[in-house]
Amino acid sequence: MDKKIETLVKNWQKRNIQGLYCGNKAKAKEEILKIIPKSGSIGFSGSVTITELGLADELESRGNKVFNQYKSGITQGENLELRKLGSQADYYLASANAISEKGELVFFSAYGNRIAGISYAKNVIVVAGINKITATVDEALSRAREYATPLNCKRLNWNTPCFKDGVCHREICLFPEYKRMCCQILIIEAEVIPERLKVVLVGEKLGF
């Protein structure tokens, strides 16, 4: 673990956030599966990182109750209900859009289930690659808005200005002309409940 990452983990400790560093995604997946008991229900936010780790499928295959809003054949109403149930699960999995070196965690959300789950689920595990780290919280916000969101809009084929050119145009990204993705923003500066919030930082590039 290099000095910058060691300092970041210490900064999380001061913020009442448990930080765990794993050198690669295989080790990260292994550690997350150790943390979550087979009896725990699981909610998760849409995340390339979570998908790359194969966490939802692995947890479901071993017997966990997974509220999967992305399973095929469901209606829009069922999708929204699963998002709601997931945000109230025993464990909520998500990835940050960006992380400052001082330890702030930045999340953008469209529907709000992501913010609800991260803010209030019984246990939260945030997993992120080292590519998400920025020098300051302002740079973290810029990364989330100007880098991660356009890529997610492209991935999900959302009708946004940034889908067309990869550049954030928040001054015109409004309804009904566009389907805005970055509707809600959460910045976690600290956690009041001991051991509720854990961050698994992976020494690889993961997600956007």
C-alpha positions in Angstrom: 0.0 0.0 0.0 1.5 3.3 -1.0 1.6 6.4 1.2 -1.3 8.2 -0.5 -3.6 5.2 0.0 -2.4 4.6 3.5 -3.3 8.3 4.3 -6.7 8.0 2.7 -7.5 4.9 4.8 -6.5 6.9 7.9 -8.6 9.8 6.8 -11.6 7.4 6.6 -10.9 6.2 10.1 -11.2 9.9 11.4 -14.5 10.1 9.5 -15.9 6.9 11.2 -15.7 5.0 7.9 -13.9 1.7 7.7 -11.5 1.5 4.8 -10.1 -1.7 3.4 -7.5 -1.8 0.6 -7.3 -4.8 -1.8 -4.7 -5.1 -4.5 -7.0 -6.5 -7.1 -10.7 -7.1 -7.8 -10.5 -10.9 -7.1 -9.3 -10.1 -3.6 -11.9 -7.4 -3.2 -14.7 -9.8 -4.1 -13.4 -12.4 -1.7 -13.3 -9.8 1.2 -16.8 -8.5 0.4 -18.2 -12.1 0.4 -16.6 -12.6 3.8 -18.3 -9.5 5.2 -21.8 -10.3 4.0 -23.5 -13.3 5.7 -25.5 -15.8 3.6 -28.6 -14.7 5.5 -28.3 -11.1 4.5 -30.6 -9.4 2.0 -28.8 -7.4 -0.7 -29.6 -4.2 -2.5 -27.3 -2.5 -5.0 -27.1 0.5 -7.3 -26.4 0.4 -11.0 -22.6 0.2 -11.2 -20.1 -0.9 -13.8 -17.7 -1.7 -10.9 -20.3 -4.0 -9.1 -20.9 -5.7 -12.5 -17.1 -6.2 -13.1 -16.8 -7.9 -9.8 -19.8 -10.1 -10.5 -21.1 -9.5 -7.0 -24.9 -9.7 -7.5 -24.7 -13.0 -9.4 -22.3 -14.5 -6.8 -24.5 -13.5 -3.9 -27.7 -14.7 -5.4 -26.1 -18.1 -6.4 -25.0 -18.7 -2.9 -28.4 -18.1 -1.5 -28.6 -14.4 -0.5 -31.9 -12.6 -1.2 -30.9 -10.1 -3.9 -33.2 -7.3 -4.9 -32.1 -7.1 -8.5 -33.8 -4.3 -10.4 -31.9 -5.3 -13.6 -33.3 -8.8 -14.0 -34.9 -9.4 -17.4 -38.7 -9.6 -18.0 -39.8 -7.2 -15.2 -42.0 -4.1 -15.7 -41.0 -0.5 -14.9 -43.2 -0.7 -11.8 -41.4 -3.8 -10.6 -38.1 -2.2 -11.3 -38.9 0.8 -9.1 -40.3 -1.5 -6.3 -37.0 -3.5 -6.4 -35.0 -0.3 -6.1 -37.1 0.7 -3.1 -36.7 -2.7 -1.4 -33.0 -2.8 -2.2 -32.4 0.5 -0.5 -33.9 -1.0 2.7 -31.9 -4.3 2.5 -29.5 -5.6 5.2 -26.5 -4.8 2.9 -26.3 -2.2 0.2 -23.6 -2.3 -2.4 -22.5 0.7 -4.5 -19.5 2.4 -6.1 -18.6 6.0 -5.7 -18.4 8.3 -8.7 -15.3 9.9 -7.1 -13.3 10.0 -3.8 -11.3 12.8 -2.5 -7.9 12.2 -1.0 -9.3 13.6 2.3 -11.9 10.9 2.3 -15.1 12.5 1.0 -17.3 10.2 -1.1 -19.3 11.6 -4.0 -22.3 9.9 -5.6 -24.7 11.0 -8.3 -28.2 9.5 -8.8 -31.1 9.6 -11.1 -33.9 7.9 -9.2 -32.6 8.4 -5.6 -32.6 4.7 -4.5 -28.8 4.9 -4.6 -28.7 7.8 -2.3 -31.3 6.3 0.0 -29.5 3.0 0.3 -26.1 4.6 0.9 -27.5 7.0 3.4 -29.7 4.7 5.4 -29.2 1.0 4.8 -28.2 -1.1 7.8 -24.8 -1.8 6.3 -23.2 -0.2 3.3 -20.2 -1.4 1.3 -18.8 1.0 -1.3 -16.3 -0.6 -3.6 -14.2 1.6 -5.9 -11.0 1.4 -8.0 -8.1 3.7 -7.5 -9.1 5.6 -10.7 -11.9 7.2 -8.7 -9.5 9.1 -6.4 -9.1 12.9 -6.9 -7.1 15.5 -5.0 -10.1 17.5 -3.6 -13.9 17.2 -3.2 -14.4 19.9 -5.9 -12.4 17.8 -8.3 -14.4 14.7 -7.2 -17.7 16.6 -8.1 -16.2 17.6 -11.4 -15.1 14.0 -12.1 -18.6 12.7 -11.3 -20.4 15.3 -13.4 -18.0 15.8 -16.4 -16.4 12.3 -16.7 -18.5 9.5 -15.1 -22.0 10.7 -16.0 -21.4 11.2 -19.7 -20.0 7.7 -19.9 -22.9 6.3 -18.0 -25.4 8.1 -20.3 -23.6 6.6 -23.3 -23.6 3.1 -21.7 -27.3 3.3 -20.9 -28.4 5.2 -24.0 -30.0 8.1 -22.0 -31.2 11.1 -24.0 -28.9 13.8 -22.5 -26.8 16.5 -24.1 -23.7 14.7 -22.8 -24.7 11.5 -24.6 -24.2 13.3 -27.9 -20.8 14.9 -27.3 -19.5 13.7 -23.9 -19.5 17.2 -22.4 -21.7 18.2 -19.5 -24.4 20.8 -20.4 -26.2 21.1 -17.1 -27.7 24.5 -17.9 -29.8 22.9 -20.7 -30.0 19.3 -19.4 -33.6 19.7 -18.3 -37.0 18.0 -18.8 -38.9 17.5 -21.1 -36.3 17.9 -23.8 -33.8 15.6 -22.0 -33.8 12.8 -19.6 -31.4 14.1 -17.0 -29.3 11.5 -15.1 -27.5 13.6 -12.5 -30.6 14.6 -10.6 -29.4 14.1 -7.0 -26.0 14.5 -5.5 -24.7 12.9 -2.2 -21.4 13.9 -0.5 -20.5 11.8 2.5 -18.1 13.6 4.8 -18.4 11.3 7.7 -20.6 8.5 9.2 -22.2 8.7 12.7 -22.9 4.9 13.2 -19.7 2.9 13.9 -19.1 0.0 11.4 -22.1 0.8 9.2 -20.1 2.2 6.2 -17.2 0.4 4.7 -15.1 1.3 1.7 -13.3 -1.4 -0.2 -10.6 0.4 -2.3 -9.2 -1.7 -5.1 -5.7 -1.2 -6.6 -7.0 -1.4 -10.1 -9.0 0.7 -12.5 -12.7 -0.3 -12.2 -15.8 1.3 -13.7 -16.0 4.9 -14.7 
